[in-house]
Amino acid sequence: MREGCNLTFFTKNGALFSIFHSQFLIKTATFVGAMLTKTEAIVLHAFKLGDTRMIVHLFTREHGRVPFVVSLPKTQRGRLKKQFFQPLTLINIEADIRPRLELQKLSDAAIAAPYTSMHTEPAKLAIALFTAEFLYQALKGEQQNVPLYAYVRSAVLWLDGAPDHFANFHLVFLMRLSRFLGFYPNLDDYRPGCYFDLRAATFCTVPPLHRDFLQPDETATILQLMRMDFTTMHLFHLNRQQRNRILEVCLAYYQLHLPDFAEMRSLAVLRELW
């Protein structure tokens, strides 16, 4: 009996029908388990696995953060190219998403929005490497979140297109990102001379009973940055010491609110540059 043939007779106990029926169920389950997805994604992290494969972590618009295994071609003619998976690259992907698999298979990819300066200007590249590493840590387990995806996408496109005045980009990006992750403070609660409780994400008139808080002068500085966006942040003049202190506060804030937030490898380069 060939697989999938149309049976027109049955044994007395229905044995042949049972065999055909079980084969049909297996085929149907296999088909339902696979879900071909086409979506846009942002590259967070990639590393080689042997000579012909890569593990790539993407933040996708449709499925949130997803790890993929990518088979690299042995020749330059292949459609999947290693340069597609540089940090923060925007790509369109086609993938066979299977919810129970730890690593999804990437079938196809193409550049969605070519960058003009992100990966060629050293200053922007340093910020891109830091931002990608930060998102790799901050978005662990993140499910579909279209507003968050739109925010990250618009931010990296702004950075790529900015001719200058982007030294504070990473600070404003981190502060505004907390709005999408659920611990952005209520700025209306601020009063001059108050403290900021990093654990509770609230402003308070007296210092809390723990060490994770900001003094009034630093609270006022952070508040001013929180009210800025990428187009106005150049009005806020910071020296290297001030910028590094604000970055230190931002990272401490995220480490308090997100579990298993690891040390940032790219932080030393960013501190030295800015």
N, C-alpha and C positions, 0 to 999 in steps of 0.2 A: 504494500500500500504506500503510495507516494504521499509526502506531507502536504496537507491542504487539499487533497482531492475531495470531490463531492460524493459522499456515500449515499447510495440509494437503497441499501438493504441493511438489515439488522439481525443479530443473533437473537435467540429467544430471550436471553437475559440482558440484552442491550449492550454487550461488551464493546462492540465496534463504535457505537455512538459515544460511549464514555471516553474512548481513546481520542476520537476526533474532537470532542468537546473540550477535553483537557488541553489539547494542543492549541485550540482557539483561545482559551483563557490565557495561556502563557504568552502567546503573541500579543494579545490585547494589553496585558499588564505591562509588557516591555514597551509598547507604543505609548501608553499613558504615562509611564515613568519619565519619558524623555520630553523635554520642553525646549524647543528651539527658540532662542531669544535673540533679538536684535535691539541693541541699546547703546547709548553713549556712556563712556566711562572715563574716569580720571586715574592715572597710574599713581599708586602710592609707594610701591616697593617691588623690586624684582631682583632675583639672583639666579645664577646659572645652576643647573642640576645636570652635571655631566657636560658632554660636548654638544649635545643636540636638543636639550630641553631647558626650559626656564620655569621657575615658579613666580607668578606675578600676582600681586594683590591689587585689586582694582576697587574703586568706589564707583559703583554703577548707579545710573539714574533709576533703574527699574527694580533692582534687587539689593541695594545697599552695598556693603563691602563684601566682596567675594574673592577667594583665592582660585587661581587658574593654573593649570599646567599647559605650557606652550611648547609645541614641537617646532624647533627651528629648522629651516631648510638648509641643506648642505651646499646649495648654490645660491647665487645672488638673484636668481629668477623666482625664488619662492615668494609667496604673498606675505607671509609673516616675517617681519624684519626686526632685528634686535633694537634698532633705534626707535621703534614705535613705543618702547617700554621705558623710556627715560622718565625721571620723576616729574609728575604733574602734567605729563602729556595727555591731551584730550584725544580719545580715539573712539571710533565706532566699532563695535564688536558684534560678532555672531557666535553664539555658544550653545552647547547642549547642556542645559541646566537640569541637574538631577538633585533634588533636595537632600537626599541621604548621603551623597558623596562629600568627602572633605575637600577634595580638589576637583574643580570643574574643568571640562575640556574646552579650550578656546579653538573654534574652527576657523575664524577669519577676523582680521582687524585692519583698520585703515585710519589714517590721521583725520580727525574731525575738524580741527582748527589749527592750521600750521602756525607755530610761533615764529616771531621775527627776531626776538632778542633774548628770550628766557634762558636758552641753553648756550648762548654765545657770549653774553656779557658776564664777566666774573661776579660782579656785585649781585646781579639778579639770579645767577646760578646758585650762589650761596644761600640766598633767601629761598629759592625754589627747593633746594635740598633740605633745608630746615623745615619748611612748610610741609613737604611730602612726608618727612619722618614724623613730624608732629601729628599729622592726620592719620598716619599708620598706627600710631599709639592711641589717639583719641577716638578713633572710629571703630575700635574692636567690637564686633558683634552688632554694628549698626545695620538696621534693616532699611527698607526703602524709606527715604526721606527726601522727597522732591524739593521742598524749600531749601534744605541744607545743601543738596547737590547744586541747586541753582546759585546759591551764595558762593560756594567754593569755585564754581565755574566762572562766574562773573569776576571774582577777585583775581584769579590767576590770569584771566584775559586782560584785566586792567593793568596788572603788573607787567605783563609782556608789552603792552602798548605804551606804558609810561616813559616819556623821554628823560625825566628827572624827578626829583622830589619824592622818592619812594623809600627813603631810609627808615621811616617809621611803619612801613607796610606790615611787617610781621607782628608788631605790637597791636595795631588796630585790628588786624585779622584775628588774632587770638582773642581779644576782648569781645569782639562782635560774634565770634563763633559760639561763645557760651550761650548766646540767646537761643540757638538751635538745639543745644544739648541739655537745656533745662535748668541751668543755674546762673542765668544772667540776673544781676541784682536789680531791684526796683530803684531807679535813679530818683524817683520822686520823694523817696524817704531821706534823701541827703539833706543835712543841715550843716552850715559852716561850723568848723571845729569838731565835727564828729569823727568817730573811728570807723574802720571797716572790718567786720568780722569775716575772715576768709572761709571759715568752716560753715557758717550759717548763710553766707552770701548776703549779708544785711549791713546797713549802716546803723551805728549805735552811739548814744551820747556818752556812755562810759565804757572803758576798755573791758573786754570779756575776760573770763577767768582762765584763759589759756593763752599761749604765745602766738597763735596764728591770727594776727590782726595787724592793721596798718595804723600808724599814727596819723593825726589830722592833716599834716602837711602832705604826706604821701597819698592819703585818701583824696585830697583835692586834685592832685596831679592825675591820678587814675581816673577820677570822674571826668576831668576835662578830655582825656583821650577817649573815654567811652562815648562821649557825645560827638566825636569827630567821625568822619568817613574818609575814604581814600583820597577824595578830591580836596579836602580841607586839612588833612593831617600835616601838610608842610608848614602850616602856620604855627605849629607847635615845635619850637626849637629845643633840641636836646643835645647834650654832649654825650660822649661815649659812656661815661660813668652812669649818667642818669638813664640812658637807654638800656644798659645792661641790668640796672637795678629793677627797672620796670619789667624787663623780660624775666628776671628771677622771680618776681612776684607773680607774674602770669603763670609760669610753670608750676610754682608752688600751689597756686589756686587750682589748677587742673589736677595735680597729683592728689589733692585733698578730695576732689569730687569724682575722680575716675579711678577704679581699681586697677592695679597692676600696670601703672603708668611707668615705663622704664626710663632710664637715663637717656638723654639725647646725645648721640654721637656727633651730630653736626653743630652742636651748640658752641664749641670752642672756636670754630671757624667764624661763626656769625659774630661772636663777641669780639674777636680780633678785628673783624672788618668794620663794624659799626661802633 
